[in-house]
Amino acid sequence: MDREERLQQLRDYVNSEPEPVSVSDIADALDISNSYARQLAREAIEQGFIEGQKSKPIIGYIFEERGRARTDGGEQQGELRVLPTRAALLQAVKDYAPHRYDEAVGKNVEELRKFVRREVADRTVPVGHAWRFS
């Protein structure tokens, strides 16, 4: 499939969605890599097919050593993980708070993000902003 056909697919997909979509949404829908989806989306913006903006912050979750969360305010040197999917969030719960896993499984993605941020991670930091296309 040539680039123009891919751009048309991207345009059709983005315009068919009621809410703005992410790079990974486009990649999944078109069965292409995230980097190729990002390139196509930028080109589609330049051609006026879609609109896009960096709007949604990407949160990095910091975890101390497994099973050893710091609560005394001391120096933290944990692992920084970006958890973009439900599976990644659940894996973090499994890795760092396995006793809370059953509680986490029943949550939707937004509730799970809040749960990991408040109950499992030692802290969070913004690591960038995600593109959203409409």
DAZI-V158175 format. One record per run of one state. SS is the DSSP state (~ for helix, > for strand, _ for the rest). FROM is the first residue (numbers start at 0). TO is the last residue. If there is no record, write none. Layout:
ss=SS from=FROM to=TO
ss=SS from=FROM to=TO
//
This chain:
ss=_ from=0 to=1
ss=~ from=2 to=15
ss=_ from=16 to=19
ss=> from=20 to=20
ss=_ from=21 to=21
ss=~ from=22 to=29
ss=_ from=30 to=32
ss=~ from=33 to=45
ss=_ from=46 to=50
ss=> from=51 to=62
ss=_ from=63 to=77
ss=> from=78 to=81
ss=_ from=82 to=84
ss=~ from=85 to=95
ss=_ from=96 to=96
ss=~ from=97 to=104
ss=_ from=105 to=107
ss=~ from=108 to=119
ss=_ from=120 to=121
ss=> from=122 to=132
ss=_ from=133 to=133
//
